[in-house]
Amino acid sequence: MEASMNQYLQIGNMMVSGAISKQLAQAIIEGNVQIVESLMTKGSETVYTLTLDCTQSLSDLIAQGKYDFVNDNITEKNFPIECSGETIKMALEVILVHLDERLTTKRVKHELDRRGLKLAPIDILLALGAAESDLQRKFPIVALGYSWPDSGRDLVVPELWHNGSARVVNLNFVYPDDRWDGYYRFVALRK
């Protein structure tokens, strides 16, 4: 089956954005779909079902997680919670994505979008950390859904990680050309 002009444009845009290589774009155009599909689904997704209580503030979510250390800049002012104060409890499917390769933030965002996922904010990250407290001892977990300009110029995003046996909520700098190591996990939601 031949691709439409729109599909060719999408392939070109993916190549220009760095989401796929020139070789992968050529393989798609030539119809080597079996090879391409396995390459494009690299990594894994793990789904967790959580209940998010929108009456909880950021401080409540942090306390619920019983973290050993929380960065002083993780405040309500710097990381506002969208549903805070609403009298809603909602069940959510939270997807933990492991891309298993070194990627820039731009490429991570593109890959999550391609999978039909959206970036999760800090409240989802903290709810996951509270429900699955040992996860962050295995690998760092990042929420790219909201960044804060630390000192007015460098963007930072919240992450769960550990320092020895201590569970930590910290901030990670996001520089345009830096790459996330392959062991990082990204918290996301379905669109």
C-alpha positions in Angstrom: 0.0 0.0 0.0 1.4 3.4 -1.0 1.7 6.2 1.5 -0.3 9.4 1.1 1.3 12.8 0.6 0.3 13.7 4.2 2.1 10.5 5.5 5.2 11.4 3.5 5.1 14.9 5.1 4.7 13.4 8.6 7.8 11.1 7.9 9.7 14.2 6.8 8.7 16.2 9.8 9.7 13.3 12.1 13.1 13.1 10.4 13.7 16.9 10.6 12.7 17.0 14.3 15.2 14.2 15.1 12.5 11.8 16.1 13.7 9.3 13.5 16.9 8.9 11.5 17.2 9.3 7.8 17.7 5.6 7.4 14.5 4.9 9.4 12.6 7.4 7.2 13.9 5.7 4.1 12.8 2.3 5.5 9.3 3.6 6.1 9.1 5.0 2.6 10.3 1.7 1.1 7.7 -0.2 2.9 9.9 -2.1 5.4 7.2 -1.8 8.0 8.0 -5.0 9.9 11.5 -3.8 10.7 10.3 -0.2 11.4 7.5 -1.2 13.8 9.9 -3.0 16.1 12.4 -0.1 16.0 9.7 2.5 16.7 8.3 0.8 19.8 11.7 0.6 21.6 11.4 0.7 25.4 8.6 -0.2 27.6 5.5 1.1 29.3 4.2 0.1 32.7 0.7 1.1 33.7 -0.3 1.9 37.3 -3.8 2.7 38.4 -3.9 5.5 41.1 -6.5 7.6 42.8 -5.7 11.3 42.8 -7.4 13.3 45.5 -7.8 16.9 44.2 -8.5 18.2 47.7 -4.8 17.6 48.5 -2.3 20.4 48.2 1.3 19.9 47.1 2.4 19.8 50.8 -0.2 17.1 51.4 1.0 15.0 48.5 4.6 15.3 49.7 3.6 14.3 53.2 1.6 11.3 51.9 4.7 10.1 50.1 6.8 10.1 53.3 9.9 11.3 51.4 13.2 11.6 53.2 14.3 14.8 51.4 12.4 17.4 49.4 14.2 20.1 47.5 13.3 23.5 49.1 12.2 25.0 45.7 9.4 22.4 45.3 6.7 24.7 46.6 3.1 25.6 45.7 4.3 28.8 44.1 6.8 27.2 41.8 4.8 24.0 41.0 1.1 24.8 41.2 -1.3 21.9 41.2 -4.1 22.2 38.6 -6.9 20.4 40.4 -6.0 21.4 43.9 -9.0 22.3 46.1 -11.6 20.6 43.9 -13.7 18.0 45.7 -12.8 15.3 43.3 -11.2 11.9 43.6 -10.3 10.4 40.3 -8.9 7.1 39.2 -6.0 7.6 36.7 -4.0 5.3 34.5 -0.4 6.5 35.0 2.1 5.3 32.5 5.7 4.9 33.4 7.7 5.0 30.1 11.2 3.6 29.8 12.7 4.6 26.5 16.0 2.7 27.1 18.2 5.1 25.1 19.8 8.5 25.6 17.5 11.2 24.3 17.1 15.0 24.5 14.0 16.3 26.2 12.6 17.3 22.8 13.0 13.8 21.6 11.4 12.3 24.8 8.4 14.7 24.4 8.1 13.7 20.8 8.2 10.0 21.5 5.6 10.3 24.3 3.3 12.3 21.9 3.8 9.7 19.2 2.6 7.0 21.6 -0.6 9.0 22.4 0.7 10.1 25.8 0.9 13.5 27.5 3.4 14.7 30.0 2.4 14.3 33.6 2.7 17.1 36.2 4.2 17.0 39.7 1.0 15.9 41.4 0.9 12.7 39.3 4.6 12.1 40.0 4.1 12.5 43.8 1.0 10.3 43.8 3.0 7.5 42.0 5.8 7.9 44.5 3.4 7.5 47.4 1.7 4.5 45.9 4.8 2.7 44.7 7.5 3.9 47.2 10.2 1.5 46.1 10.2 2.4 42.4 12.5 5.4 42.9 15.1 3.2 44.5 15.4 1.3 41.2 15.6 4.2 38.8 15.0 8.0 38.6 11.4 9.0 37.6 10.9 12.4 35.9 7.7 14.5 35.4 8.2 16.7 32.3 4.7 18.1 32.5 5.7 21.4 34.2 9.1 23.1 34.4 10.2 25.9 36.6 12.8 28.6 35.7 15.3 28.2 38.6 17.0 31.5 39.3 15.1 32.9 36.3 17.0 31.2 33.5 17.6 27.5 33.9 14.6 25.2 33.6 14.2 22.4 36.2 11.7 19.5 36.4 10.8 17.4 39.4 12.1 13.9 39.8 11.9 11.0 42.3 15.3 9.3 43.0 17.2 8.1 45.9 20.4 9.0 47.9 21.5 5.7 49.4 18.4 4.4 51.1 16.8 7.8 51.3 13.8 8.6 49.0 14.3 12.0 47.4 12.1 14.5 45.6 14.5 16.7 43.7 14.9 19.0 40.7 16.8 18.1 37.6 18.1 20.8 35.2 16.8 20.6 31.6 19.3 21.9 29.1 18.3 21.9 25.4 21.1 19.7 24.1 21.5 17.4 27.2 20.3 13.9 27.0 18.5 11.8 29.5 20.3 8.6 30.2 18.6 5.3 29.1 17.8 4.3 32.7 15.4 7.3 33.3 11.6 6.7 33.4 9.1 9.4 32.4 5.7 9.7 34.0 2.8 10.2 31.5 -0.9 10.0 31.0 -3.0 9.0 28.1 -4.3 11.9 25.9 
